Amino acid sequence: MSENMHSTLSKWLEELEETKISTSDQINDEARANMVSFGVNGGLLQEWGKESLTGFLHSCANLYQRKSNDLKMVFYSWFDEQAGQVRISAVSQLHGKLPFSCKLNSTNLSEVVNGIYSNDSGLYTKGVLDVWCQNI
């Protein structure tokens, strides 16, 4: 855990320690079981800072990797701008895809974080959802 991480994000990361990573032959069931959402707003984002949020999401990926018990999975994060939530989840690499019905733009974490700060997931402005993925 980063010492530069905002206290709220550190607390959320501690709470994620209770997370159990699920697997399923059905990708949507697996994705839903492993999804966690974090509500954000402009005031919180300004208080946290981009560096803190980036560190938090990296730490979430590391936690999911540790909790996955050596299963080959894909951790992913995206911004749901309609809900005002940063979301994370993981699915088995065996599925060979992510559980979205829209077009995806697999991008780096800083682009997703920039989208969170500009309230733009890419879905409504570019027609594709920006998603950060990492094999774990």
Contacts in CASP RR format, 6 or more apart in sequence:
PFRMAT RR
TARGET T0000
AUTHOR 0000-0000-0000
METHOD contacts of the structure
MODEL  1
MSENMHSTLSKWLEELEETKISTSDQINDEARANMVSFGVNGGLLQEWGK
ESLTGFLHSCANLYQRKSNDLKMVFYSWFDEQAGQVRISAVSQLHGKLPF
SCKLNSTNLSEVVNGIYSNDSGLYTKGVLDVWCQNI
1 10 0 8 1.000
1 13 0 8 1.000
1 59 0 8 1.000
2 52 0 8 1.000
2 55 0 8 1.000
2 59 0 8 1.000
4 51 0 8 1.000
4 52 0 8 1.000
5 13 0 8 1.000
5 52 0 8 1.000
5 55 0 8 1.000
5 56 0 8 1.000
5 59 0 8 1.000
6 47 0 8 1.000
6 48 0 8 1.000
6 49 0 8 1.000
6 52 0 8 1.000
6 56 0 8 1.000
8 44 0 8 1.000
8 47 0 8 1.000
8 48 0 8 1.000
9 48 0 8 1.000
9 52 0 8 1.000
9 53 0 8 1.000
9 55 0 8 1.000
9 56 0 8 1.000
12 38 0 8 1.000
12 56 0 8 1.000
13 56 0 8 1.000
13 59 0 8 1.000
13 60 0 8 1.000
13 63 0 8 1.000
16 36 0 8 1.000
16 60 0 8 1.000
16 63 0 8 1.000
17 63 0 8 1.000
19 34 0 8 1.000
19 36 0 8 1.000
19 63 0 8 1.000
19 64 0 8 1.000
19 67 0 8 1.000
20 67 0 8 1.000
21 34 0 8 1.000
21 64 0 8 1.000
21 67 0 8 1.000
21 68 0 8 1.000
21 69 0 8 1.000
21 71 0 8 1.000
21 73 0 8 1.000
21 90 0 8 1.000
22 29 0 8 1.000
22 30 0 8 1.000
22 33 0 8 1.000
22 34 0 8 1.000
23 30 0 8 1.000
23 71 0 8 1.000
23 92 0 8 1.000
24 30 0 8 1.000
24 33 0 8 1.000
27 91 0 8 1.000
27 92 0 8 1.000
27 95 0 8 1.000
27 97 0 8 1.000
27 99 0 8 1.000
28 99 0 8 1.000
30 91 0 8 1.000
30 92 0 8 1.000
30 95 0 8 1.000
30 99 0 8 1.000
31 89 0 8 1.000
31 90 0 8 1.000
31 91 0 8 1.000
31 98 0 8 1.000
31 99 0 8 1.000
32 89 0 8 1.000
34 64 0 8 1.000
34 89 0 8 1.000
34 90 0 8 1.000
34 91 0 8 1.000
35 87 0 8 1.000
35 88 0 8 1.000
35 89 0 8 1.000
36 60 0 8 1.000
36 87 0 8 1.000
36 88 0 8 1.000
36 89 0 8 1.000
37 80 0 8 1.000
37 83 0 8 1.000
37 85 0 8 1.000
37 86 0 8 1.000
37 87 0 8 1.000
38 85 0 8 1.000
38 86 0 8 1.000
38 87 0 8 1.000
38 88 0 8 1.000
39 83 0 8 1.000
39 84 0 8 1.000
39 85 0 8 1.000
39 86 0 8 1.000
40 84 0 8 1.000
40 85 0 8 1.000
40 86 0 8 1.000
40 116 0 8 1.000
41 84 0 8 1.000
45 53 0 8 1.000
45 116 0 8 1.000
45 117 0 8 1.000
48 56 0 8 1.000
50 110 0 8 1.000
50 113 0 8 1.000
50 114 0 8 1.000
50 117 0 8 1.000
53 86 0 8 1.000
53 113 0 8 1.000
53 116 0 8 1.000
54 109 0 8 1.000
54 110 0 8 1.000
54 113 0 8 1.000
57 77 0 8 1.000
57 86 0 8 1.000
57 88 0 8 1.000
57 109 0 8 1.000
57 112 0 8 1.000
57 113 0 8 1.000
57 132 0 8 1.000
58 109 0 8 1.000
60 75 0 8 1.000
60 77 0 8 1.000
60 88 0 8 1.000
61 75 0 8 1.000
61 77 0 8 1.000
61 88 0 8 1.000
61 134 0 8 1.000
61 136 0 8 1.000
64 73 0 8 1.000
64 75 0 8 1.000
64 88 0 8 1.000
64 90 0 8 1.000
64 136 0 8 1.000
65 73 0 8 1.000
65 75 0 8 1.000
65 136 0 8 1.000
68 90 0 8 1.000
68 136 0 8 1.000
71 92 0 8 1.000
72 92 0 8 1.000
72 93 0 8 1.000
72 94 0 8 1.000
72 135 0 8 1.000
73 90 0 8 1.000
73 91 0 8 1.000
73 92 0 8 1.000
73 93 0 8 1.000
73 135 0 8 1.000
73 136 0 8 1.000
74 90 0 8 1.000
74 91 0 8 1.000
74 92 0 8 1.000
74 93 0 8 1.000
74 98 0 8 1.000
74 133 0 8 1.000
74 134 0 8 1.000
74 135 0 8 1.000
74 136 0 8 1.000
75 88 0 8 1.000
75 89 0 8 1.000
75 90 0 8 1.000
75 133 0 8 1.000
75 134 0 8 1.000
75 135 0 8 1.000
75 136 0 8 1.000
76 88 0 8 1.000
76 89 0 8 1.000
76 90 0 8 1.000
76 91 0 8 1.000
76 98 0 8 1.000
76 131 0 8 1.000
76 132 0 8 1.000
76 133 0 8 1.000
76 134 0 8 1.000
77 86 0 8 1.000
77 87 0 8 1.000
77 88 0 8 1.000
77 109 0 8 1.000
77 112 0 8 1.000
77 131 0 8 1.000
77 132 0 8 1.000
78 86 0 8 1.000
78 87 0 8 1.000
78 112 0 8 1.000
78 121 0 8 1.000
78 129 0 8 1.000
78 130 0 8 1.000
78 131 0 8 1.000
78 132 0 8 1.000
79 85 0 8 1.000
79 86 0 8 1.000
79 87 0 8 1.000
79 112 0 8 1.000
79 115 0 8 1.000
79 116 0 8 1.000
79 121 0 8 1.000
79 130 0 8 1.000
80 86 0 8 1.000
80 87 0 8 1.000
80 121 0 8 1.000
81 119 0 8 1.000
81 120 0 8 1.000
81 121 0 8 1.000
81 123 0 8 1.000
81 124 0 8 1.000
86 116 0 8 1.000
90 136 0 8 1.000
91 98 0 8 1.000
91 99 0 8 1.000
93 135 0 8 1.000
98 104 0 8 1.000
98 131 0 8 1.000
98 133 0 8 1.000
100 129 0 8 1.000
100 131 0 8 1.000
102 123 0 8 1.000
102 127 0 8 1.000
102 128 0 8 1.000
102 129 0 8 1.000
103 127 0 8 1.000
103 128 0 8 1.000
103 129 0 8 1.000
104 128 0 8 1.000
104 129 0 8 1.000
104 131 0 8 1.000
105 122 0 8 1.000
105 126 0 8 1.000
105 128 0 8 1.000
105 129 0 8 1.000
105 130 0 8 1.000
105 131 0 8 1.000
106 131 0 8 1.000
106 132 0 8 1.000
106 133 0 8 1.000
107 130 0 8 1.000
107 131 0 8 1.000
107 132 0 8 1.000
108 132 0 8 1.000
109 132 0 8 1.000
111 130 0 8 1.000
111 132 0 8 1.000
112 130 0 8 1.000
112 131 0 8 1.000
112 132 0 8 1.000
115 121 0 8 1.000
115 122 0 8 1.000
115 130 0 8 1.000
121 129 0 8 1.000
121 130 0 8 1.000
122 128 0 8 1.000
122 129 0 8 1.000
122 130 0 8 1.000
123 129 0 8 1.000
END
